Each structure stands twice: as C-alpha cells, then as structure tokens.
Amino acid sequence: MKSIENLQWRYATKKFDNYKTLSTDQLETLVQAFNLTATSYGLQPCRLIVVQNQEVKDAMVEKAYGQRQVADASAVLVLCTKNVDVDYVNEYFELVKKIRNTPDEVLKPFKNQLTQSFSQKQQDEVDQWSKNQAYISLGNLMTVCAQERIDSCPMEGFLPDQIDELLGLKKQGLKSVLLLPVGYRAQDDMFSKMEKVRRPQQEMVQYV
C-alpha cells in the first residue's frame, strides 16, 4: 500500500519552492531510473538533459509559455529523442555482444529483423516511435519521483525548436519532446491541498 500512498501524494506541481534543491543523490536516482527504463527492443532512443543552471532555467520560461515551474524547480529534466537508423541498431548489437558476450550467430536473426524494419520505416514513423519511448520514460520518472517524495510536473506545453536551440540539441542530433521540472512543492501551492479527481475505479478497470 506504500506505493498507492505515494501515488496519492503526488500531483502535477504548479508552484515549486525555489529555495529548496534536490541533493546530488536524489538527482542520481532519477538519472539511473531514466537509464533503466524499459524501451522497445531495448534500443533506448531517448536521451536526458538535466538542467540546473538558473540562467538557463529562467530562459526556458518564455519558451514554456510563461510556466514558472521550469525556473523555480530544482532541476528540469528534458527528455529528448535521438534518430534511430540502421547504424544505430548495429551499434546496439555491438553493445549486446560486448556486455553479454553473445555469439553473432545468436544475434543475427534479430539484428537482421530490426535493421530491415528500420531501413523501411518513414522518418515520421521513427520519430513517433521514439516519442512513444520518451513517454514511457516520463511515466517511469514520475513514479520514481513519487516513491522518493520528489515533486514533479510533466509538461508538453513548450516550444521544442526554441528549447532545442537554447540547449544546443540539434548539433547533438537530439529533439526535445517532454519537460519534467522536479524539486519541492511550495507551501502555498493551493493545488497540493486539492483532492484528486479520478473516475471510479470500477468504471476504469475490467477483469476478464
């Protein structure tokens, strides 16, 4: 029941306490959670930018439609996608070989399947697939935040091209898709005291 209690505690924080900062250990926990998130085929098409510099966070406000969470949070986690092509898939299988010492003959069928699949995909298909993986990472990070009693606020409302320019992402082959400010809720954030609004569980869940 502790997990449910923590999920009841969490909410999309509207106002952060800008005097409180997360510890290095807390941020490291979130970074590790991101890297351990499950992704389709294990390809990890997402990257994480941890923004702590106050000047950069302040500059993000305008690019996030004036939402102050990005400036007042202890850090902003920027979830990005990286293009996946045949070369990227080949690099993944080289990593599998290095870590698991798996023979080529065992890897070859799956490797051929993936390289053929990605060589035939349109770019917009790959982009959407990568973005879906970023949402999986976001959900995992939000859950870990709740378990660690770290406040967070998932954000889609921002201008990706401008965030990319601010953070120099294009030259790294990255595109920002989601923001997750993290830190501590302000005591006067009225939303922290509000009851959750959820449809009845029996309406939302079926057992077969």
C-alpha positions, 0 to 999 in steps of 0.5 A: 500500500506504500506505493498507492500512498505515494501515488496519492501524494503526488500531483502535477506541481504548479508552484515549486519552492525555489529555495529548496534543491534536490541533493546530488543523490536524489538527482542520481536516482532519477538519472539511473531510473531514466537509464533503466527504463524499459524501451522497445527492443531495448534500443533506448532512443531517448536521451536526458538533459538535466538542467540546473543552471538558473540562467538557463532555467529562467530562459526556458520560461518564455519558451514554456509559455510563461510556466514558472515551474521550469525556473523555480524547480530544482532541476528540469529534466528534458527528455529528448529523442535521438534518430534511430537508423540502421547504424544505430541498431548495429551499434546496439548489437555491438553493445549486446555482444560486448556486455553479454558476450553473445555469439553473432550467430545468436544475434543475427536473426534479430539484428537482421529483423530490426535493421530491415524494419528500420531501413523501411520505416518513414522518418515520421514513423521513427520519430513517433516511435521514439516519442512513444519511448520518451513517454514511457520514460516520463511515466517511469520518472514520475513514479520514481519521483513519487516513491522518493517524495520528489515533486514533479510536473510533466509538461508538453506545453513548450516550444521544442525548436526554441528549447532545442536551440537554447540547449544546443540539441540539434548539433547533438542530433537530439529533439526535445519532446517532454519537460519534467521540472522536479524539486519541492512543492511550495507551501502555498501551492493551493493545488497540493491541498486539492483532492484528486479527481479520478473516475471510479475505479470500477468504471476504469478497470475490467477483469476478464 
